[in-house]
Amino acid sequence: MKFWNFVLNCLIVGIIAFAVGVLVSFLINLILHGTAAVLWGDMFRIAVVVGVMVPLAEYVKLEKKD
């Protein structure tokens, strides 16, 4: 896997993780607390971690396979 493909995979996975996290946070706060609030900082941190770890795990798996 080339470096720019890895970076692109990180961005794509990170954006998807951020969008899903924001939606889940919004719905949980709306249902449980009755407020339409989103925990932006938490969702950003989760998106960064997931965005790096998922492509990295895929890269390690591909390297062990070859």
Sequence and secondary structure as in RCSB ss.txt:
>XXXX:A:sequence
MKFWNFVLNCLIVGIIAFAVGVLVSFLINLILHGTAAVLWGDMFRIAVVVGVMVPLAEYVKLEKKD
>XXXX:A:secstr
  HHHHHHHHHHHHHHHHHHHHHHHHHHIIIIISS    HHHHHHHHHHHHHHHHHHHHHHHHHH 
